[in-house]
Amino acid sequence: MSPARKTSVSLETIRDPIADELKRFSIFFRDAMRSRVGLVDLIARYIIRQKGKRVRPILVFLSAKACGTVNESTYRAATLVEILHTATLIHDDVVDDADTRRGLASINAVWKNKVAVLMGDYLLSRGLLLSLDSNDYYFLHSTSNAVKRMSEGELLQIQKSRQLNIDEETYLRIISDKTASLFATCTEIGAASATQDHAKRIQMRDYGEHVGIAFQIRDDLLDYLGRRSVIGKPTGIDLKEKKLTLPLIYALHHGPRSDAKQAIRLIKSGAKKKEVEWVVKFVENSGGIHYAIGKAEQYAGAARSDLAGLLDSQAKEALLRFVDYVMERDS
């Protein structure tokens, strides 16, 4: 495994090699969501105001540049994944009864659940038609597989959260399906837009899968380590939602048996603030945090290795820096 590169990385520096492409992408993305139905167009404009970090389009463009040249199909690929990602977020907010998204009121909070679900459906269809209209069947196959995996991963997590009997193998399957599948699609179709070399496409898909798993493990760790947005304090959100993530899974299998049973009892009963603090301390004392950090670094190292066969370029360097960004993120 390659050692972690000890540099402080911002998403802005990762975007540098594709800054011009991202500016054009914003226009492409906006145009792809337009509708002649007034309400749909109004909500689409509202979605654009909720601008996120654009991580997935960034991965598409960098993968294309690392394997060849950005072209019109690359813009379609980036737009497809961002539209599908946006649709899943809208549906997630309905399921979770979320009131906000990226600092603004969520679609379901403003227009209610029925409109939000239908808007998510509209975006899914727009993404599919975008590929079909241009005969981008490779893109369509990859993204459809990702959506299937994301749904399966979410349902498996719900099932296991009810049973509270998840093991590490199942956890890795869940996060691979829920999170890494779309990362893998981004890097695979980004490469596919720029090269016919099947080996490179698979190589880039593997990179996306590995960095996606590292991304989710790191995200789950922040529940214990604390997020910058809450002044570095553990949030315990996953514990309150009865989600068993890797730090806790390890502690339950390797910590004192009596403490493990107590942790499960507290989570089942809906852990309050002091009880969350006790569980966090149990996880830390049982080595769960240290183990999860090591596991994330293992997948980060695999992602770096996936890029070894590519020619040196600014895009390749940015993809390597993205792995560092994933491992250093605190929000």
QUIBELKA-V524499 format. One record per residue. N is the residue number from 1. PHI is phi in whole degrees, -180 to 180 (* if undefined). NEAR is the number of other C-alpha atoms within 10 Angstrom. Layout:
n:N phi:PHI near:NEAR
n:N phi:PHI near:NEAR
This chain:
n:1 phi:* near:12
n:2 phi:-71 near:12
n:3 phi:-69 near:10
n:4 phi:-67 near:14
n:5 phi:-88 near:11
n:6 phi:-86 near:8
n:7 phi:-127 near:10
n:8 phi:-89 near:10
n:9 phi:-120 near:18
n:10 phi:-110 near:15
n:11 phi:-65 near:17
n:12 phi:-62 near:10
n:13 phi:-69 near:12
n:14 phi:-68 near:23
n:15 phi:-73 near:22
n:16 phi:-48 near:14
n:17 phi:-67 near:20
n:18 phi:-127 near:17
n:19 phi:-59 near:15
n:20 phi:-66 near:10
n:21 phi:-64 near:19
n:22 phi:-69 near:19
n:23 phi:-63 near:10
n:24 phi:-69 near:11
n:25 phi:-59 near:19
n:26 phi:-56 near:17
n:27 phi:-70 near:10
n:28 phi:-59 near:15
n:29 phi:-65 near:18
n:30 phi:-62 near:15
n:31 phi:-65 near:12
n:32 phi:-68 near:19
n:33 phi:-96 near:20
n:34 phi:-64 near:16
n:35 phi:-145 near:14
n:36 phi:-83 near:7
n:37 phi:-86 near:8
n:38 phi:-55 near:10
n:39 phi:-64 near:13
n:40 phi:-62 near:18
n:41 phi:-67 near:14
n:42 phi:-62 near:12
n:43 phi:-68 near:19
n:44 phi:-60 near:19
n:45 phi:-66 near:14
n:46 phi:-65 near:15
n:47 phi:-61 near:19
n:48 phi:-62 near:13
n:49 phi:-66 near:11
n:50 phi:-84 near:14
n:51 phi:-54 near:12
n:52 phi:-95 near:12
n:53 phi:-80 near:11
n:54 phi:60 near:14
n:55 phi:-60 near:15
n:56 phi:-71 near:19
n:57 phi:-61 near:26
n:58 phi:-58 near:26
n:59 phi:-65 near:28
n:60 phi:-62 near:29
n:61 phi:-67 near:33
n:62 phi:-66 near:28
n:63 phi:-65 near:33
n:64 phi:-63 near:28
n:65 phi:-68 near:24
n:66 phi:-70 near:27
n:67 phi:-109 near:25
n:68 phi:172 near:16
n:69 phi:-130 near:15
n:70 phi:-66 near:21
n:71 phi:-142 near:14
n:72 phi:-59 near:9
n:73 phi:-68 near:19
n:74 phi:-65 near:25
n:75 phi:-64 near:22
n:76 phi:-66 near:24
n:77 phi:-64 near:30
n:78 phi:-65 near:26
n:79 phi:-67 near:26
n:80 phi:-58 near:27
n:81 phi:-69 near:25
n:82 phi:-72 near:21
n:83 phi:-64 near:24
n:84 phi:-65 near:24
n:85 phi:-63 near:18
n:86 phi:-62 near:17
n:87 phi:-61 near:22
n:88 phi:-67 near:20
n:89 phi:-66 near:16
n:90 phi:-62 near:26
n:91 phi:-65 near:20
n:92 phi:-61 near:14
n:93 phi:-64 near:20
n:94 phi:-67 near:20
n:95 phi:-61 near:12
n:96 phi:-86 near:9
n:97 phi:54 near:13
n:98 phi:-78 near:15
n:99 phi:-96 near:15
n:100 phi:-132 near:14
n:101 phi:-150 near:17
n:102 phi:55 near:11
n:103 phi:84 near:10
n:104 phi:-121 near:14
n:105 phi:-60 near:15
n:106 phi:-69 near:23
n:107 phi:-59 near:26
n:108 phi:-68 near:22
n:109 phi:-72 near:17
n:110 phi:-85 near:14
n:111 phi:-112 near:13
n:112 phi:77 near:12
n:113 phi:-62 near:18
n:114 phi:-60 near:10
n:115 phi:-65 near:16
n:116 phi:-63 near:22
n:117 phi:-62 near:20
n:118 phi:-66 near:15
n:119 phi:-67 near:21
n:120 phi:-61 near:22
n:121 phi:-63 near:17
n:122 phi:-60 near:16
n:123 phi:-65 near:24
n:124 phi:-58 near:21
n:125 phi:-68 near:14
n:126 phi:-63 near:19
n:127 phi:-63 near:25
n:128 phi:-65 near:19
n:129 phi:-67 near:16
n:130 phi:-58 near:18
n:131 phi:-76 near:20
n:132 phi:-64 near:13
n:133 phi:-64 near:9
n:134 phi:-110 near:10
n:135 phi:59 near:11
n:136 phi:-88 near:18
n:137 phi:-68 near:13
n:138 phi:-63 near:13
n:139 phi:-61 near:24
n:140 phi:-63 near:22
n:141 phi:-64 near:13
n:142 phi:-65 near:18
n:143 phi:-71 near:25
n:144 phi:-63 near:15
n:145 phi:-64 near:14
n:146 phi:-65 near:24
n:147 phi:-62 near:20
n:148 phi:-60 near:13
n:149 phi:-64 near:22
n:150 phi:-62 near:22
n:151 phi:-66 near:15
n:152 phi:-62 near:16
n:153 phi:-63 near:23
n:154 phi:-64 near:15
n:155 phi:-67 near:14
n:156 phi:-65 near:18
n:157 phi:-65 near:22
n:158 phi:-62 near:14
n:159 phi:-60 near:13
n:160 phi:-72 near:18
n:161 phi:-65 near:16
n:162 phi:-69 near:12
n:163 phi:-89 near:11
n:164 phi:52 near:17
n:165 phi:-131 near:12
n:166 phi:-76 near:19
n:167 phi:-112 near:16
n:168 phi:-63 near:16
n:169 phi:-60 near:9
n:170 phi:-68 near:15
n:171 phi:-57 near:20
n:172 phi:-65 near:18
n:173 phi:-65 near:17
n:174 phi:-63 near:23
n:175 phi:-73 near:23
n:176 phi:-64 near:23
n:177 phi:-75 near:25
n:178 phi:-70 near:26
n:179 phi:-114 near:22
n:180 phi:-68 near:29
n:181 phi:-60 near:27
n:182 phi:-75 near:29
n:183 phi:-59 near:28
n:184 phi:-63 near:30
n:185 phi:-64 near:31
n:186 phi:-58 near:35
n:187 phi:-74 near:30
n:188 phi:-69 near:31
n:189 phi:-77 near:33
n:190 phi:-62 near:34
n:191 phi:-64 near:33
n:192 phi:-63 near:27
n:193 phi:-73 near:29
n:194 phi:-117 near:22
n:195 phi:-147 near:18
n:196 phi:-93 near:12
n:197 phi:-72 near:11
n:198 phi:-63 near:12
n:199 phi:-62 near:10
n:200 phi:-67 near:21
n:201 phi:-61 near:24
n:202 phi:-68 near:18
n:203 phi:-59 near:21
n:204 phi:-72 near:29
n:205 phi:-63 near:28
n:206 phi:-63 near:24
n:207 phi:-58 near:28
n:208 phi:-62 near:26
n:209 phi:-63 near:26
n:210 phi:-67 near:26
n:211 phi:-70 near:31
n:212 phi:-66 near:28
n:213 phi:-65 near:28
n:214 phi:-59 near:30
n:215 phi:-58 near:25
n:216 phi:-73 near:20
n:217 phi:-61 near:25
n:218 phi:-63 near:24
n:219 phi:-62 near:19
n:220 phi:-66 near:21
n:221 phi:-65 near:24
n:222 phi:-64 near:22
n:223 phi:-65 near:20
n:224 phi:-104 near:27
n:225 phi:-84 near:19
n:226 phi:101 near:17
n:227 phi:-109 near:18
n:228 phi:-55 near:13
n:229 phi:-67 near:9
n:230 phi:-120 near:10
n:231 phi:55 near:8
n:232 phi:72 near:15
n:233 phi:-93 near:14
n:234 phi:-57 near:18
n:235 phi:-94 near:19
n:236 phi:67 near:24
n:237 phi:-61 near:14
n:238 phi:-61 near:14
n:239 phi:-65 near:25
n:240 phi:-65 near:17
n:241 phi:-90 near:13
n:242 phi:63 near:22
n:243 phi:-95 near:20
n:244 phi:-93 near:24
n:245 phi:-107 near:24
n:246 phi:-57 near:26
n:247 phi:-57 near:25
n:248 phi:-72 near:30
n:249 phi:-58 near:21
n:250 phi:-62 near:21
n:251 phi:-63 near:25
n:252 phi:-65 near:24
n:253 phi:-92 near:14
n:254 phi:-123 near:14
n:255 phi:-84 near:19
n:256 phi:-56 near:13
n:257 phi:-60 near:12
n:258 phi:-65 near:9
n:259 phi:-69 near:17
n:260 phi:-63 near:21
n:261 phi:-65 near:11
n:262 phi:-66 near:15
n:263 phi:-61 near:23
n:264 phi:-63 near:20
n:265 phi:-61 near:12
n:266 phi:-65 near:19
n:267 phi:-67 near:21
n:268 phi:-60 near:17
n:269 phi:-86 near:10
n:270 phi:84 near:15
n:271 phi:-56 near:21
n:272 phi:-88 near:14
n:273 phi:-55 near:12
n:274 phi:-65 near:9
n:275 phi:-70 near:16
n:276 phi:-62 near:22
n:277 phi:-60 near:16
n:278 phi:-66 near:17
n:279 phi:-64 near:25
n:280 phi:-60 near:25
n:281 phi:-66 near:13
n:282 phi:-60 near:21
n:283 phi:-62 near:26
n:284 phi:-64 near:19
n:285 phi:-67 near:14
n:286 phi:-89 near:22
n:287 phi:87 near:16
n:288 phi:-66 near:27
n:289 phi:-68 near:22
n:290 phi:-60 near:15
n:291 phi:-65 near:16
n:292 phi:-65 near:22
n:293 phi:-61 near:17
n:294 phi:-64 near:12
n:295 phi:-68 near:17
n:296 phi:-62 near:23
n:297 phi:-66 near:24
n:298 phi:-61 near:17
n:299 phi:-71 near:22
n:300 phi:-63 near:29
n:301 phi:-64 near:21
n:302 phi:-64 near:19
n:303 phi:-63 near:28
n:304 phi:-62 near:23
n:305 phi:-64 near:16
n:306 phi:-61 near:21
n:307 phi:-91 near:20
n:308 phi:-59 near:12
n:309 phi:-80 near:9
n:310 phi:-82 near:13
n:311 phi:-65 near:11
n:312 phi:-63 near:11
n:313 phi:-163 near:13
n:314 phi:-63 near:16
n:315 phi:-67 near:23
n:316 phi:-62 near:21
n:317 phi:-63 near:15
n:318 phi:-66 near:24
n:319 phi:-65 near:25
n:320 phi:-67 near:21
n:321 phi:-66 near:21
n:322 phi:-62 near:24
n:323 phi:-61 near:25
n:324 phi:-63 near:23
n:325 phi:-59 near:18
n:326 phi:-59 near:23
n:327 phi:-79 near:22
n:328 phi:-103 near:16
n:329 phi:-59 near:17
n:330 phi:-130 near:16
n:331 phi:-155 near:12
